């Protein structure tokens, strides 16, 4: 059962990553460090016309987060007994990441646009995605940092020297190392004024990991015997 669930979870994760990324690329930044021109400023209220284009990617992002969580659970279920301690930690971190990200995206999609449309704008500046140092960006960073940390622990499951397993292990490791290095560098340069620079990097890295390892893991689960752990 774990093999079958892992196969479909891997494929679904990869597909949802492509869909989410494609929709996110259509949402041209109108605020923050990556805004090309005609940027809006605090209190970020002139955004009613941006719905649904700037919010459409959040729906598949929620589904992607759920698929990622299921994929992490299947890795844990398939791990060798002596490696289940690291995979269990990875699952716990994945649950924390999923709760933060799903809550963040659901609130942003369901609360902010309708509040702006109805003129109920008190406190919206802190909640809106257009605030590069607001709650939405901060929660995204926290959620994807936890996701990156879950990658690091899941890398410990894949100890065999088969080429595909080595690739999965290193993709997971890089999915932790690159964001941490980026956070250190960006924080050293910009301090508290890092805006959404780090958020864009860690989101991109984590999605790339989900795309690549979603495909690789689906391959592993499709060829591994049901009672044979991937490690």
HELIX and SHEET records of a PDB file:
HELIX    1   1 UNK A    2  UNK A   26  1                                  25    
HELIX    2   2 UNK A   48  UNK A   50  5                                   3    
HELIX    3   3 UNK A   57  UNK A   78  1                                  22    
HELIX    4   4 UNK A   81  UNK A   83  5                                   3    
HELIX    5   5 UNK A   84  UNK A  107  1                                  24    
HELIX    6   6 UNK A  108  UNK A  112  3                                   5    
HELIX    7   7 UNK A  113  UNK A  117  1                                   5    
HELIX    8   8 UNK A  124  UNK A  127  1                                   4    
HELIX    9   9 UNK A  135  UNK A  155  1                                  21    
HELIX   10  10 UNK A  163  UNK A  190  1                                  28    
HELIX   11  11 UNK A  191  UNK A  193  5                                   3    
HELIX   12  12 UNK A  197  UNK A  223  1                                  27    
END                                                                             
